[in-house]
């Protein structure tokens, strides 16, 4: 099961509980392109954002997932890889 993602509102509440008051908050989305699913997974692992993901896929299952992803979202640029992240500037209270 993939890790749960928090909304900006949930992050703000957690920061407040920790004694921080968000002064500025921004959510952003960026899209990059990779030639294949392996390239996307390498990028995720290299950033450390896959720390909650465990296990591995059998080669056959991996190829099935890649084919479905390619069919649904692939283009001449490759496969889309979207980052959705938040930036928070906080003050301790």
Steps between C-alpha positions, in 0.01 A plus 500: 500500500646838403571755773218743576544856377406793719312805376637848564230551762604183686868601491412845636309339787793271581742794493270695735486202741881499498510865608551654156272757341501486119562853366512399135385187322517402136416176324658427164481237229775435250509245221816337369534232235686170519557246223364207700357389835843392625622859452209632705565252782874580502417869535258434788756287682780754449297773674428289808125537453454125465596429861148376583485265202606142556538193287567457132311393192548183303637580153178387328282716727736796451464469121119482531492817710737679262289401197181626667668827603639545148160432343317744728747789529798437270592743225788581267667670801486176701313444825383790717637523851317756717624648826244655734668672792450773755722782621439639848657796676428483873557698817545335837249617759 
